[in-house]
Amino acid sequence: MSTPSKIAAIPPGMHSITPHLVCAGAAEAIEFYKKAFGAREGGRLAGPDGRLMHAHINIGDSSLMLVDEMPEWKCLGPKALGGSPVTIHLYVEDVDAVFAQAVAAGAQVKMPVADMFWGDRYGQLVDPFGHSWSVATHVRDLTPEEIRKGADCPGTGQ
């Protein structure tokens, strides 16, 4: 009889927190994320009706899970809900290139890329499935005091 091996509580390649996105058209979303962010597909499982019950992609060193909308289970994406309060943050080596690539793939600009007071070059997008993304490259290391000073803007009450 063989001795059972210890099962990792967190599977290899996964992190403690993994976003799980509901998309109206999860298969199309996977293709968009490949074009926009260089995603690599880890697998997918379709149900009897063809909708994706589970899909897994990797972007950079992080994982993202996707599923098709299933209204009968109250599983709805941001378009069906009128938007999303969640923004997925993506750090990349070249924010300008990745931002342009995502826009070319079909994302809408929510906030153009600019240098930010906290030391990132940063912009925001909305993907064709209604999910909000912030994309950034860290360009300057700042002290907490420098960040506070940079945040002091006229009219903010700071």
Order of alpha helices (4+ residues) and beta strands (2+ residues): beta-alpha-beta-beta-beta-alpha-beta-alpha-beta-beta-beta-alpha
